[in-house]
Amino acid sequence: MKKILVVDDSPNWVKYHESALLLIFGDNVIIDKAYSAREANDKITASVDEPYDIIFTDMQMETDFLPFYAGEWFIKQIQLFKEYKATKVVIISATSNIRQISEKYNVDFIPKYMCKSVEAYKKVLDVK
């Protein structure tokens, strides 16, 4: 059973990602949702004893983390926990520098325009 956290300030995007993940994993997944970086941080902290296998995060959410994107701040928080060392973190964002951010933190990414295809999720998750 995969345990996944989906983080985006847009409820529509959260539902969209959830639908794609349910298509991929079916009944073998537990999906938690957060609508801000702060809420997501609370969830990873509360789940430290049973860490998420996969975390999808948007970059551009609340604006009080400048000069960082909220999602970038959140990734830095995830990486503080040794319990999340094996967690796959995936940025899903429309920001133009998504590749640079993913390389900086050694995480994966899917540009939002590619989310129209479940294949983009499967590719990043290495699922056939």
C-alpha positions as CSV (number, residue, x, y, z in Angstrom):
1,M,0.0,0.0,0.0
2,K,1.5,3.4,-1.1
3,K,1.0,6.4,1.2
4,I,1.0,9.6,-0.8
5,L,0.6,13.3,0.1
6,V,-0.6,15.7,-2.6
7,V,0.0,19.4,-1.9
8,D,-1.5,22.3,-4.0
9,D,-3.4,25.4,-3.1
10,S,-5.9,24.7,-5.9
11,P,-8.5,22.2,-4.8
12,N,-9.1,21.4,-8.5
13,W,-5.5,20.4,-9.0
14,V,-5.5,18.3,-5.8
15,K,-8.6,16.4,-7.2
16,Y,-6.9,16.0,-10.6
17,H,-3.7,14.6,-9.1
18,E,-5.7,12.3,-6.8
19,S,-7.7,11.0,-9.8
20,A,-4.5,10.2,-11.7
21,L,-3.0,8.4,-8.8
22,L,-6.1,6.4,-8.2
23,L,-6.0,5.3,-11.9
24,I,-2.4,4.2,-11.4
25,F,-2.6,2.5,-8.0
26,G,-6.3,1.6,-7.6
27,D,-7.1,0.4,-4.1
28,N,-3.4,0.1,-3.2
29,V,-3.0,3.7,-2.2
30,I,-3.8,6.1,0.7
31,I,-3.9,9.7,-0.5
32,D,-3.7,12.6,2.0
33,K,-4.2,16.2,0.8
34,A,-2.9,19.5,1.9
35,Y,-3.8,22.9,0.5
36,S,-0.7,24.9,1.6
37,A,2.9,24.3,2.4
38,R,2.3,24.9,6.1
39,E,-0.5,22.4,6.2
40,A,1.7,19.9,4.3
41,N,4.5,20.5,6.8
42,D,2.1,19.7,9.7
43,K,1.1,16.5,7.9
44,I,4.7,15.2,7.4
45,T,5.5,16.1,11.0
46,A,2.5,14.2,12.2
47,S,3.3,11.2,10.0
48,V,7.0,10.9,10.8
49,D,6.5,7.5,12.3
50,E,4.9,6.3,9.1
51,P,6.4,8.5,6.5
52,Y,4.8,9.1,3.0
53,D,6.2,7.0,0.2
54,I,5.6,9.8,-2.3
55,I,4.9,13.6,-2.0
56,F,3.7,15.7,-4.8
57,T,4.0,19.4,-4.3
58,D,3.2,22.6,-6.2
59,M,5.7,25.4,-6.0
60,Q,3.6,28.6,-6.1
61,M,1.2,28.6,-3.1
62,E,1.2,31.0,-0.2
63,T,3.5,34.0,-0.6
64,D,5.0,34.4,2.9
65,F,8.2,32.3,2.1
66,L,9.9,34.8,-0.2
67,P,12.5,34.7,-1.6
68,F,11.6,31.0,-1.9
69,Y,8.5,29.5,-3.4
70,A,6.2,27.9,-0.7
71,G,6.8,24.5,-2.3
72,E,10.6,25.0,-2.2
73,W,10.4,25.9,1.5
74,F,8.3,22.7,2.0
75,I,10.9,20.5,0.2
76,K,13.6,21.9,2.5
77,Q,11.4,20.9,5.5
78,I,10.9,17.4,4.1
79,Q,14.7,17.0,3.7
80,L,15.3,17.9,7.4
81,F,13.7,14.5,8.4
82,K,15.9,11.4,8.1
83,E,12.6,9.4,8.1
84,Y,11.8,11.0,4.7
85,K,15.1,10.1,3.1
86,A,13.5,7.3,1.0
87,T,10.4,9.4,0.1
88,K,10.1,10.3,-3.6
89,V,9.3,14.0,-3.9
90,V,7.8,15.3,-7.1
91,I,7.3,18.9,-8.0
92,I,4.3,19.6,-10.1
93,S,4.3,23.2,-11.1
94,A,3.8,25.7,-13.9
95,T,6.8,27.7,-12.8
96,S,9.4,28.2,-15.5
97,N,12.4,27.2,-13.4
98,I,11.0,23.8,-12.3
99,R,14.0,21.9,-13.7
100,Q,16.5,24.0,-11.8
101,I,14.6,23.7,-8.5
102,S,14.3,19.9,-8.9
103,E,18.0,19.6,-9.6
104,K,18.9,21.9,-6.7
105,Y,17.0,19.6,-4.2
106,N,17.5,16.3,-6.1
107,V,13.8,15.7,-6.6
108,D,11.7,14.8,-9.6
109,F,9.3,17.0,-11.4
110,I,6.3,17.1,-13.8
111,P,5.5,20.4,-15.5
112,K,1.7,21.0,-15.0
113,Y,1.1,21.1,-18.8
114,M,2.2,17.5,-18.9
115,C,-0.3,16.3,-16.3
116,K,-2.9,15.9,-19.0
117,S,-1.5,12.4,-19.5
118,V,-1.4,9.8,-16.7
119,E,1.7,8.6,-18.5
120,A,3.6,11.5,-17.1
121,Y,2.8,10.4,-13.6
122,K,3.7,6.8,-14.5
123,K,7.0,7.8,-16.0
124,V,8.1,9.8,-12.9
125,L,6.9,7.1,-10.6
126,D,8.5,4.4,-12.7
127,V,5.3,2.5,-12.9
128,K,4.3,0.4,-16.0
